[in-house]
């Protein structure tokens, strides 16, 4: 799909972004345009609300066993040797396409958690492609943390882990699900770690969960009304050790 097509019909661009079909470069360009284009923002809100409503009202369910038989019965020509009318044939095709397409959309529609996860991964990959992976460069947590003041409602917790082999490199702002969020950048050997702090709707605590996505390791945990996402291409064991050190650091850090 060409850029001109997206410009002519912003609906296509919004669908591609919400479905996670944009590459990191185009996703970043979309987020910047979304912040300045009221028409595109309104379209985004409309489509996002529609998808959320469908997920809430139509939970994912396996098609009933009788559905296949009904579709086959609708498509199968009658036993008598009479050609079906073109209207009947067209109706059968439309019914099959509607049922199949609807089931596929419900099965593949991204959940809110998937949108956040995709945004976290895209932010990390974009940072690796950029000339600099940070907006503020400093190994001093007393310099990095104040930099976020005035840019976001709450500055993130910043921990000094240099003595443990994970020195602070700096920080940056990412946009996840249309919300600016703070990302701290640490290093280990020749690897970078993006640690993004996303505000949560509750203050519950969740232990770390580790995953691997397309060659990148990810560790997620939550505490104090914040969900932390650590992403890196370092080994899973090293990233989990980083997460544990950050979580158990003294409260004054």
C-alpha positions as CSV (number, residue, x, y, z in Angstrom):
1,X,0.0,0.0,0.0
2,X,1.5,3.3,-1.1
3,X,1.9,6.5,1.0
4,X,-0.5,8.3,-1.3
5,X,-3.2,5.8,-0.6
6,X,-2.7,6.3,3.2
7,X,-2.9,10.1,2.7
8,X,-6.1,9.8,0.7
9,X,-7.8,7.5,3.2
10,X,-6.6,7.8,6.8
11,X,-8.8,4.9,7.8
12,X,-6.4,2.5,6.1
13,X,-3.5,4.0,8.1
14,X,-5.4,3.8,11.4
15,X,-6.3,0.1,10.8
16,X,-2.8,-0.8,9.9
17,X,-1.4,0.9,13.1
18,X,-4.0,-0.7,15.4
19,X,-3.4,-4.1,13.8
20,X,0.3,-3.8,14.3
21,X,1.0,-3.9,10.5
22,X,3.2,-0.8,10.3
23,X,7.0,-1.1,10.4
24,X,8.8,0.9,13.2
25,X,9.6,3.8,11.0
26,X,6.1,4.2,9.7
27,X,4.6,3.6,13.1
28,X,6.7,6.5,14.5
29,X,5.6,8.7,11.6
30,X,2.0,7.8,12.3
31,X,2.2,8.6,16.0
32,X,3.7,12.0,15.2
33,X,1.0,12.8,12.7
34,X,-1.7,11.6,15.1
35,X,-0.6,14.2,17.6
36,X,-1.1,17.0,15.2
37,X,-3.9,15.9,12.9
38,X,-7.4,16.3,14.5
39,X,-9.1,14.4,11.6
40,X,-6.8,11.4,12.0
41,X,-7.1,11.5,15.8
42,X,-10.9,11.4,15.5
43,X,-10.7,8.5,13.1
44,X,-8.3,6.7,15.4
45,X,-10.7,7.1,18.4
46,X,-13.7,5.9,16.3
47,X,-12.0,2.8,15.1
48,X,-10.3,2.0,18.5
49,X,-13.7,2.3,20.2
50,X,-15.4,0.1,17.7
51,X,-12.7,-2.6,18.1
52,X,-12.9,-2.4,21.8
53,X,-16.8,-2.6,21.7
54,X,-16.6,-5.7,19.4
55,X,-14.1,-7.4,21.7
56,X,-16.3,-6.7,24.8
57,X,-19.6,-7.6,23.2
58,X,-18.4,-10.5,21.0
59,X,-15.8,-12.5,22.9
60,X,-13.7,-14.9,20.9
61,X,-15.4,-18.2,20.5
62,X,-14.8,-21.2,18.3
63,X,-17.4,-21.5,15.5
64,X,-20.2,-23.9,16.4
65,X,-19.9,-27.4,14.8
66,X,-23.2,-26.8,13.0
67,X,-21.9,-23.7,11.2
68,X,-19.8,-25.7,8.7
69,X,-22.8,-27.8,7.8
70,X,-25.0,-24.7,7.4
71,X,-22.5,-23.1,5.0
72,X,-22.0,-26.2,3.0
73,X,-25.8,-26.6,2.8
74,X,-26.1,-23.0,1.6
75,X,-23.4,-23.4,-1.1
76,X,-24.2,-27.0,-2.2
77,X,-26.4,-27.0,-5.3
78,X,-29.8,-28.8,-5.0
79,X,-30.0,-32.5,-5.9
80,X,-32.2,-31.9,-8.9
81,X,-30.4,-31.2,-12.1
82,X,-31.2,-27.5,-12.2
83,X,-28.7,-24.7,-12.4
84,X,-28.9,-22.4,-9.4
85,X,-29.8,-18.9,-10.1
86,X,-27.0,-16.3,-10.1
87,X,-28.7,-14.6,-7.2
88,X,-28.6,-17.7,-5.1
89,X,-25.0,-18.3,-6.0
90,X,-24.0,-14.7,-5.2
91,X,-25.8,-14.9,-1.9
92,X,-23.9,-18.1,-0.9
93,X,-20.6,-16.5,-1.8
94,X,-21.4,-13.4,0.2
95,X,-22.5,-15.4,3.2
96,X,-19.4,-17.5,3.2
97,X,-17.1,-14.5,2.9
98,X,-18.9,-12.6,5.6
99,X,-18.8,-15.5,8.1
100,X,-15.2,-16.4,7.3
101,X,-14.0,-12.8,7.4
102,X,-15.8,-12.0,10.6
103,X,-14.4,-15.0,12.4
104,X,-10.9,-14.2,11.2
105,X,-11.1,-10.6,12.3
106,X,-12.4,-11.6,15.8
107,X,-9.6,-14.2,16.1
108,X,-6.9,-11.8,15.0
109,X,-8.1,-8.5,16.5
110,X,-5.4,-7.1,18.8
111,X,-6.1,-6.9,22.5
112,X,-5.2,-3.8,24.5
113,X,-2.3,-5.6,26.1
114,X,-1.0,-6.5,22.6
115,X,-1.2,-2.8,21.5
116,X,1.0,-1.8,24.4
117,X,3.4,-4.7,23.9
118,X,3.7,-3.8,20.2
119,X,4.4,-0.2,21.1
120,X,7.1,-1.1,23.6
121,X,8.8,-3.3,21.0
122,X,8.5,-0.7,18.3
123,X,10.0,2.0,20.6
124,X,13.0,-0.2,21.3
125,X,13.6,-1.1,17.7
126,X,13.2,2.6,16.6
127,X,15.8,3.6,19.2
128,X,18.3,1.1,17.7
129,X,17.7,2.5,14.3
130,X,18.1,6.2,15.4
131,X,21.4,8.0,15.5
132,X,21.0,8.2,19.3
133,X,18.8,5.8,21.3
134,X,18.2,8.5,24.0
135,X,17.0,12.0,24.4
136,X,19.0,12.8,27.5
137,X,22.5,11.3,27.8
138,X,23.7,10.8,31.4
139,X,24.9,8.1,33.8
140,X,23.7,10.2,36.7
141,X,20.2,9.3,37.9
142,X,19.9,12.7,39.5
143,X,20.2,14.2,36.1
144,X,18.1,11.8,34.1
145,X,15.1,11.7,36.5
146,X,14.6,15.5,36.6
147,X,14.7,15.7,32.8
148,X,11.3,14.0,32.7
149,X,9.7,16.6,35.0
150,X,7.3,18.8,33.0
151,X,7.4,16.4,30.0
152,X,5.2,13.7,31.6
153,X,2.9,13.7,34.7
154,X,5.3,11.6,36.8
155,X,9.0,11.1,36.5
156,X,10.1,7.4,36.6
157,X,12.0,5.7,39.3
158,X,15.7,5.7,38.3
159,X,18.1,3.1,39.8
160,X,21.9,3.2,39.7
161,X,23.0,-0.4,38.7
162,X,26.5,0.5,37.5
163,X,28.2,-1.6,40.2
164,X,26.2,-4.6,39.1
165,X,27.3,-4.3,35.4
166,X,24.3,-2.4,34.1
167,X,25.3,1.3,33.9
168,X,22.7,3.9,33.1
169,X,23.0,5.5,29.7
170,X,20.2,8.0,29.7
171,X,16.5,8.3,29.0
172,X,14.0,9.1,26.3
173,X,10.2,9.6,25.8
174,X,8.3,7.0,23.8
175,X,4.7,7.0,22.7
176,X,2.7,3.9,23.5
177,X,-1.0,3.6,22.8
178,X,-1.0,7.4,22.1
179,X,0.4,8.1,25.6
180,X,3.9,9.6,26.2
181,X,5.8,7.3,28.6
182,X,9.3,7.4,30.0
183,X,12.0,4.9,28.9
184,X,15.3,4.5,30.8
185,X,18.2,3.1,28.8
186,X,20.8,0.9,30.4
187,X,23.7,-1.0,28.9
188,X,25.4,-4.3,29.5
189,X,28.5,-5.4,27.5
190,X,27.6,-4.2,24.0
191,X,23.8,-4.5,24.5
192,X,21.2,-1.8,25.3
193,X,18.2,-2.3,27.6
194,X,15.0,-0.2,27.2
195,X,13.1,-0.1,30.4
196,X,9.7,1.6,29.8
197,X,7.4,2.5,32.7
198,X,3.7,2.5,31.7
199,X,1.1,3.8,34.2
200,X,-1.4,1.1,35.2
201,X,-5.1,1.4,36.1
202,X,-4.5,-0.4,39.5
203,X,-1.7,-0.5,42.0
204,X,-1.4,-4.3,42.1
205,X,1.9,-6.1,42.1
206,X,2.8,-8.8,39.5
207,X,6.0,-10.9,39.4
208,X,8.2,-10.8,36.3
209,X,7.1,-12.6,33.2
210,X,9.7,-13.3,30.5
211,X,9.0,-13.7,26.8
212,X,11.0,-13.8,23.5
213,X,9.6,-11.9,20.5
214,X,11.3,-12.1,17.2
215,X,14.8,-12.4,18.7
216,X,14.3,-9.8,21.5
217,X,13.9,-10.8,25.1
218,X,11.2,-9.1,27.2
219,X,10.5,-9.1,30.9
220,X,7.4,-7.5,32.3
221,X,6.4,-6.8,35.9
222,X,4.2,-4.4,37.8
223,X,4.2,-2.6,41.2
224,X,3.1,0.7,42.6
225,X,0.7,1.5,39.8
226,X,3.4,1.1,37.1
227,X,3.9,-1.7,34.6
228,X,7.6,-2.1,33.7
229,X,8.7,-3.5,30.4
230,X,12.4,-4.4,29.9
231,X,13.5,-5.2,26.3
232,X,16.9,-6.1,24.9
233,X,18.7,-8.5,22.6
234,X,20.9,-9.7,25.4
235,X,20.5,-13.2,26.8
236,X,17.3,-13.9,28.6
237,X,19.1,-14.8,31.8
238,X,21.0,-11.5,31.8
239,X,17.8,-9.5,31.2
240,X,16.0,-11.3,34.0
241,X,18.9,-10.6,36.3
242,X,18.7,-6.9,35.4
243,X,14.9,-6.9,36.2
244,X,15.6,-8.5,39.5
245,X,18.3,-6.0,40.4
246,X,16.0,-3.1,39.5
247,X,13.0,-4.5,41.4
248,X,14.9,-5.2,44.6
249,X,17.0,-1.9,44.6
250,X,16.5,0.2,47.8
251,X,13.4,2.3,47.8
252,X,15.3,5.6,47.9
253,X,16.6,4.9,44.4
